[in-house]
Amino acid sequence: MEDPKQRLTTCISDAELERRWTAAREMMREHKIDYLIVRNDEEFLGGYVKWFTDLPARHSYPFTVIFPVDEEMTLIAFLRCS
């Protein structure tokens, strides 16, 4: 299977992803939110899934991110296997 990050021309750095996750978790704690659930199925308008993971949804297959305040995130990707 092709690695989606290989298609990106400008990947988000690990440091920037960590900064985003830290900022999101600070806001989650402030507002007493335990989990964020974000979903996308559009490759070119990646939205929050791309913001959290730097991965685009491919071929309109949905990606869902479960982002807990105190644990690692989970990515659920529905991919067609040939």
N, C-alpha and C positions, 0 to 999 in steps of 0.2 A: 504494500500500500504506500502511496506517495505521502511524504511528510508535508503537511500543509505549509509549514514555515519555509520550505524550500521555494515556494512560489512567491513569497513576500519579498518586495524589494527593500523595504525598510522595516526591519524587525524592531520591536520594542525591547530595550535592554532589560536584563534581569533586575538591575538596580531600579529602573523605572517601574517595573511590575511590582517589586517589593514596596516601593513608595506608595503606589496606588492601593495595594492590599492593606498597608498600614493605615492609610487615610480612611479607607472604607471601614475598617474595623474600629477605628476611633469614633467615627460617626455612629456605627452600629451600637457601640457601648453607650455613647451619649444618649441615644434614643431607645435603649433597651431592646434592641433587635437581635435575635439569636441567629437567624439565617437570612440570607438573600437568595432568591431563586431567580435566575435570569435565563432567558431563552431567545434563540434567534435561528432563523433558517434562511437568511439572506447573506450571500457571500460578499457582496459589494457594499452593503450597508451593515457592517458587522455589529454596530451598537455595543451594548454592554458586554456581550460574550467576548467580543474582540478586545474590549477595554480590560477585562479581567484576565484573559488568557493569551492574547495576541494570536488567536487562531480564527480564521474565517470559516463560516459554515460553507460547505461545498455542495454544489449541485442541488441546492434547496433541501438538503437533509438537515433536520433540526439538531441543534446543540443546546444542551441545558447545563447550566452551572449551578451547583449548590455550594454556596459560600458561607460557611459557619464562622461565627465570631472568634472562636478559639481553637479551630482545627484546620486541617488542610482542606482545600476545596475538592469537590468531586465534579468531573466532567462526564456527562452522558451524551454520547454521540450516536446517532442512528445512521449507520452507513450501509450502503448497498454492497454486498460482497458478490463478486462474479466467480 
